[in-house]
């Protein structure tokens, strides 16, 4: 029996990267997965799950539109009889526009997807879970939501909002059995971070990516998917309202580049 045997999961942003890796690991652990993304590549995720013997269905839609999110939850209930897990993973980076060049328009769509999207997922997923008396909702935040230096201004603010969102909604859902948590990834190679990796490879400096964390490397989507599996499973039954950091140790210190050369300096 898998850790998620006979459970139903909805994953947004499932067309690539962390969302695809998580959808696949959920299915491998026995869940029936509704894969949701605005890109057609979400169906490739479904094909990979089915090829491995898992159960999944793919939906295209916008994670920042209430009707689309509500429809995805309804599809999980209609096709598989309920909803046990919701991973609100969809997000956009927004780039690194300097402060004085930012406009309200830069913020609007980014916040709609990165912050309103998780709110909508929590709102509608929780309503499907409450009758069961339990459920796990997970949101992708970021180390950029903890302090500066890991993303652009709107992106970082949106992820700080996600961290607070899971705290406040976990409290709002007191007594329901529904848990709400976030994952704060560090630098992970995904479609969103592709420009960083492409530039480093062009310069021949790929080996320096992630050098500021104690593991001195970048992460891969499967490492975040492992955390998402933990939070979805009964192993995390007493974990609620938390932001779990998965960043190789980067956020354990202020950003410095150096090594311990010996005791006593």
N, C-alpha and C positions, 0 to 999 in steps of 0.2 A: 504493500500500500504506500502511495506517495504521501507527502506531507500535506498536500492540498486535495486529496482524493475526494471526488464528487462535489467539489465546490465550484462556484461560478465566479469568474473574475472579469472585470472590465479594465482594459489598459488603454489610456490615451497616448498619442504620440507613438503608436505601435509600429509605424512604418519603417523605422530604422533605429540604430543606436541602442540606447538604454531601454526604450519601449519594446523594441523587437526582442532583445535579449531576455527581458523580463517575461514577455508573453511566452517565449519558448520554454523558459524554465518553469513557469507556472503550469503549462501544459504537460511538461515532462513529469511534474509532481502530481499529476492527476486532475488538474482543474480544467473545466470547460471555459474557454477564453473568448471574450468579445474584443477583437482588436479594432481600435478606432484611430483614425488619422485623417488629415485633410489631403494626403497624397495617395495616389493609387498603389504605391509600393506596400501599403498595408496588406494588400492581397498576397504579396510575396511572403509576408510573415505567416499568413494563414496557410499557404501552400507548404511552407517548411514545417509547420506544426503537424499538418495532416500527413505529410510524408514520413514523419517520425512516429506516427501512430496516435497523435493527439487529436483533440477536438477543439475546433475554433471556427469562428465566423468573422468576416471582415466588414467594416462599415467606414465610409468616408463621410467626413463632416468637420465642422469647426468647433474646437474645444472651448472657444470663447463665446459661443452662441447658445443661449439657454435651450432653445428648441432642439438643437442637435444633441446636446448632452442628455436632455430628458429622453430623447428618442433612443439613445444608446442604452440607457438604463432600462427603458421599456423593452428593448430588444433582448437584453439579457434575461429579463423576467419571462418574456414570451417564449423564447427559444429553449431556455434551460431551467425555468421554474423558480428563479430568484436571483439574488446577488449576494455574494459573501465577501468579495474583495473588490476594491476599486483603487487602481493606481493612476492618479492624476499626474501624468508625466509630461504631457505636451508643453512645449515652450519654445520661445525664440530668443535670440541673443541681443538683437538690436544694435550690434556694433559698438564702436568706441567713439562716438561723436563727442567732441569737447563741450564743456559746460556751456559756454556762451554761444555755441552754435546749435544747441538743442532747442527744439520747439515743442509746443504742446502736442503737435501731431506725432512727434517721435514717441511720446509717452503713451498716446491713446491706444494704439493697437497692441503694443507690447504689454501694457497692463491688462488689457482685455483678455489676452491669451494666458499670460503668466500668472496673473493673480485672480482675476474674475473667473477664469477657467477652473482653477482648483476650487474656488468657492462654489461654483455651479456643480462640480462633481460631488463635493461634500453634501451639498443641499439635497441633491436628487438621489445619490447613492444611499445616504443615511435613511431616507424615507423608505427605501426598498429593504433595508437591513433591519430596521427597528422591529417589524413584526416577528423576525426570527430571534430577537433578543441578543444578537451579536453580529459582529462584522468588523472588517479592517479596511480603513481608508488610508491611503498613503499618497503623499504629494512630493514631487521633486522640487526641493529648494536648491540651495547652492552655498558653497563657502563664501560666495560673493555677497550673500545675505548676512554674513556674520561680521565682516569688516571690509574695508576698501582694498583694492588691488587685484581683484579677481574677475572684474567685469565692468562694463559701462555703467553709467549712473542710473538710467532707468531700469536696466536689468538687475543691478544690485538691489535697488529699492524694491523692485517687485519680489525678489527672492526673500528679502527681509520681511516683506508682507506675508509671504507664504509661511514662514516660521511662526509669525504671530497668529496667522489664521488657524494653524493646526492647534495651537495652544488654546485659543478662544473657543473654537468649535468643539474641541474635546470637552471643555467645561460645559458648553451648551448641551452636549449630548450625555450629560451625567445621568446614570441610571438606565441607559438604553442598552448597554453592552457593546456599543459601537465605539471602536478605538480609532483615533486619528493621529497619525504621525507623519513626519517628513524625513526625507533623506537629503543630506547636503553633500553632493559630490564635489570632489576637487577637479583637477584637470583630467578629463576623460576623452579619449579619442572617439568622437561621434561626428555626424554630419554638421552639427552646430560649430564644433571646434576645428573643422577641417582646414579653414584658412590658416590657423596657427601652425598646424602640422605641415601643411603644404609649404609655407614660407620657410620653416625650419629645414625641411628636406631640401629645398632649393639652395639654401645656404650651406648645407652640409652640417647642420648643428642639431640634428634630431636627437642625438645622445644627451643634449642639454635640456630637453623638455622635461619639466618636473623636477629639476635638480634642487629646488629649494625645499622640498620635503625630505624627511629623514630616510625614506625609501629610495629617494633620488631617481624616481621614474614617474611616468604618467600612468593613469589607470585605463582599464578597458571596460566596455559596457557590462560584461558578465560579472564584474566585481560589484557593480551597483545592483545588478539583478539579484545577486546573492543576499544583499541587505534587504531588498524588496521581498524576497522569499521569506526571510526571517520575520519581517514585520507582518506579512500576510498569514503566517502560520501560528499554530498554538504555542510555539516556542516563545512567542512575544505576547502571550496572553495578559501580561501585567505591564506592558509597555504602552503608554498612552500620553499624548500631548507632548511628544519629544521630537527633537530634530537630531537625527543620527548622522554624524559626520563621517564620510568615507573619502579621505583625501590623502592617504599616505602619511598623515601626521603634520601636514602643512599648517593647519590652524592651531596646533599645539604651541606655537611660538610666534613671536613677531617675525616678520620676514627678514631673515639674514642668510647669507651664504658663507658658511665656514664650517670647520670641523674641530672637534676636540683634539688638541695636540698633546695633552698630558695634564695630569692633576697638578694643581698649584700654579698653573699659568706659566 
